[in-house]
Amino acid sequence: MSSRLETLTAFVAQAPENAFARYGLAMELKQQGSTDAALEQFQLLAEYHPDYAAGFQQAGQLLLSLGRVEEARQRLLAGIAAAERTGDTHAAAEMRGLLEESAG
């Protein structure tokens, strides 16, 4: 386990509601190829922070890369809704683009 991963894991254990730390942990797991663990962290992020659009986007991209298209579409649709609730038009547009690519 890398020191960065250890640090993020410890921080999330101390503050599980911290969106930035959980997103960082999910991204670190994704980068290291621990896809199931990353997806679990993205799911927890969505449960704690249903308006954290970047988490949905990253989860959708990861699922697409794994060929899990229907799951990716569900995450991206939830992410678009989150982005629209918070006025993040850029994130919503990016996720719509990913949805279009996944349909093609």
Sequence and secondary structure as in RCSB ss.txt:
>XXXX:A:sequence
MSSRLETLTAFVAQAPENAFARYGLAMELKQQGSTDAALEQFQLLAEYHPDYAAGFQQAGQLLLSLGRVEEARQR
LLAGIAAAERTGDTHAAAEMRGLLEESAG
>XXXX:A:secstr
  HHHHHHHHHHHH TT HHHHHHHHHHHHHTT HHHHHHHHHHHHHH TT HHHHHHHHHHHHHTT HHHHHHH
HHHHHHHHHHHT HHHHHHHHHHHHHHH 
